[in-house]
Every structure is written in C-alpha cells, then in structure tokens.
C-alpha cells in the first residue's frame, strides 16, 4: 500500500496548490494585521480564513472544536496565538 506522502518527483495537485496559496494569503493577512489583532485577541488563539478571523478561543483544543462544528478543517486554516505584550516565548 502506498503512503500518502509525496514521492520524490511527484507533482502537487491543483487542489493542493490552491490550498497552499490560500494558506499563504491568510498568513500574509495575519502579518499585515497583527497589530490590530493584538488589541482585540490578546492571549487567545485565532483562526484565519479568507482574510478574516473566523473564530478565536483561549484554548487551542476548544478552538479546533469550534472550527469542526462550523465544518472547517483546522489543518487548512491559519491558527496563531496572540500573546500579551509582556510574554516571552522561548522556542
């Protein structure tokens, strides 16, 4: 049985390319609107699709549940945590 992972030399489908482009646009929208989002969604996770916040929550699992109830696929949605000003995140 074949893995779902792409094999070397295999091409990306049109649908996959469309999803990647939408994800890229929403990521760019997040970057451009980050300062505004910090004012409204501080200390929350936000889900962004088609250039707008479609849902938010303080808890990531609850946010994903909300998205599923709306029929949204979390794996195809930009999700970002908006930290408070004084929070330091160490990666």
C-alpha positions in Angstrom: 0.0 0.0 0.0 1.3 3.4 -0.9 1.9 6.1 1.7 0.0 9.4 1.4 3.4 11.3 1.4 4.6 12.6 -1.9 7.3 10.6 -3.5 10.3 12.3 -5.0 9.4 13.7 -8.4 5.7 13.5 -7.8 3.8 16.7 -8.7 1.5 18.7 -6.5 -2.2 18.6 -7.5 -4.2 21.6 -8.4 -6.2 21.3 -5.2 -3.1 21.1 -3.1 -1.6 24.1 -4.8 -4.9 26.1 -4.3 -4.8 25.2 -0.5 -1.2 26.3 -0.2 -1.9 29.6 -2.0 -4.9 30.3 0.3 -2.8 29.5 3.4 -0.1 31.8 2.1 -2.6 34.6 1.6 -4.0 34.2 5.1 -0.6 34.1 6.6 0.3 37.4 4.8 -3.0 38.9 6.1 -2.1 37.8 9.6 1.3 39.5 9.3 -0.2 42.7 7.9 -3.0 42.9 10.6 -1.0 41.6 13.6 -1.1 44.9 15.5 -4.9 45.2 15.1 -5.3 41.5 16.2 -3.2 42.2 19.3 -5.7 44.7 20.5 -8.8 42.5 20.1 -7.5 39.0 20.6 -4.7 39.2 23.1 -4.0 35.9 25.0 -6.1 34.0 22.5 -5.7 31.6 19.6 -7.2 33.0 16.3 -8.3 31.0 13.3 -7.9 32.9 10.0 -9.5 32.0 6.7 -10.1 34.1 3.6 -8.5 37.2 5.1 -10.6 37.3 8.3 -10.8 35.9 11.8 -13.4 33.1 11.7 -13.1 32.0 15.3 -11.0 32.5 18.5 -10.6 31.0 21.9 -8.1 31.0 24.8 -7.8 27.2 24.5 -6.5 25.6 21.3 -8.5 22.4 21.7 -11.7 24.4 22.1 -10.8 26.5 19.1 -10.4 23.4 17.0 -13.7 22.0 18.3 -15.4 25.3 17.3 -13.9 25.0 13.8 -15.1 21.5 13.4 -18.6 22.4 14.4 -18.6 25.1 11.7 -17.4 22.5 9.2 -13.9 24.0 8.9 -10.8 21.9 8.5 -8.3 23.1 11.1 -5.4 21.7 9.1 -6.3 24.1 6.2 -6.8 27.1 8.5 -4.1 29.5 9.7 -4.1 29.3 13.5 -2.0 31.7 15.6 -1.6 32.5 19.3 -1.7 36.3 20.1 0.5 36.7 23.2 0.3 39.5 25.7 2.9 42.3 25.3 5.0 41.1 28.3 5.0 37.4 27.4 8.3 35.9 26.2 8.1 32.8 24.1 11.2 30.6 24.0 11.4 28.1 21.1 
